[in-house]
Amino acid sequence: MDRYVMGAAEARENFSVFLDNAESRPSFINRRRSTFIVMPDSFFELLVPKKIKIIIEHDEEAEKNTDKYDGAYFAYGDVFDDIIGWGNTKEEAVASFKDNLIEFCTAFYENFSVYAAAPNRKAQIPYVIKIVNHIGRGGELSDIISSR
């Protein structure tokens, strides 16, 4: 397997060739005691499920007492169950969830080592990378989210 792993110095000397090869198959760089995987985002997209599922629920009590609650509907993600969006309609709840999810993923990415070390956040890492990459390329969150 060592022949597939390139040392950091060799990868740096031949960086263009290294990236060209990584475009057609994952490539590996060994630096100190860590091995890094380099691959195009299209390969990464295959590793993470296509859609993040949003669950929308209706709070009948909130509908009766709108002055006490933020809305009659709330939305949360199957992987991001502690990110919640509220609204008076399903659409408002989903829009609120999306805004909160983008805010969360931005904070996660900017403080990656802290969030990634938390046991309850490890399963979210691939989804955060997917969302940050997708938004960073100009994509809409609606492209990778589905509601049930």
Stockholm file with secondary structure:
# STOCKHOLM 1.0

chainA/1-148         MDRYVMGAAEARENFSVFLDNAESRPSFINRRRSTFIVMPDSFFELLVPKKIKIIIEHDEEAEKNTDKYDGAYFAYGDVFDDIIGWGNTKEEAVASFKDNLIEFCTAFYENFSVYAAAPNRKAQIPYVIKIVNHIGRGGELSDIISSR
#=GR chainA/1-148 SS CGGGEEEHHHHHHTHHHHHHHHHHSCEEEEETTEEEEECCHHHHHHHSCSCEEEEEEECHHHHHCTTTSSCSEEEEESSCTTCEEEESSHHHHHHHHHHHHHHHHHHHHHTHHHHHHSTTTGGGHHHHHHHHHHHHTTCCGGGGEEEC
#=GC SS_cons         CGGGEEEHHHHHHTHHHHHHHHHHSCEEEEETTEEEEECCHHHHHHHSCSCEEEEEEECHHHHHCTTTSSCSEEEEESSCTTCEEEESSHHHHHHHHHHHHHHHHHHHHHTHHHHHHSTTTGGGHHHHHHHHHHHHTTCCGGGGEEEC
//
